[in-house]
């Protein structure tokens, strides 16, 4: 058995998110990007690796899709948002056509050093990511509406 | 604890059977008259919090709130603390590993006038208290001595 520990910065960010919920503009923004109460919100630090965030989501049995909230003072409501979804397609990595196909220009590779902030900053829908622990690809999609 | 009549008093440990006098007890409006805003936040591995807020439909008039803290232990999510405002009071549930649920009334919700401001003020206070007491709540749940 291990004790549950939370980084104080993540805890503060979580409560910041909760406090902002009282702002009708923030609630409207969340609604406009497609968030509903069914989507869990995963608080992730900008520098946290994608693999660590995904591992946390797996550990917590977080339902898919979920909304990743990245604290960022440059964003309108103090957070950058990305949806993360586990697709139900088979792992395409093994498909011959997938291995050989030319990669789209807007795909970015995700490796062990890729941080969630880097992924968010790419400002594109990203290619699949296949964690070892999962049988299905994961898709990240930035959620942002211009002010 | 013996059961006493009338409205629960602020600060006392609550007997779950105590109900404010029926004509004085605040109840939120029916769900169909409200906009609900609930969220579940994963803060770290095995650490989760949640909120539920209800507003009068189309307004920012807060009519109900709840905030809770839970953690995952031995593969199960366990409640640690929950503050909500059912039964006419703002009250806090402190859960324990043993399964105990100790409830304390924090305040009685006014029925007439200023209810939304009252709930908003308490919601703000509770969020601060929950943040400050996060680790202490976990230690208490585990049965650690303070």
Interface residues (C-beta under 8 A of the other chain):
Chain A: X1 X2 X3 X4 X5 X6 X7 X10 X11 X12 X14 X15 X17 X18 X19 X21 X22 X24 X27 X37 X40 X41 X42 X43 X55 X56 X57 X59 X60 X62 X66
Chain B: X36 X37 X38 X39 X40 X41 X42 X43 X44 X45 X46 X47 X48 X49 X51 X53 X60 X62 X67 X71 X72 X73 X74 X120 X123 X124 X127 X128 X130 X131 X134 X138 X142
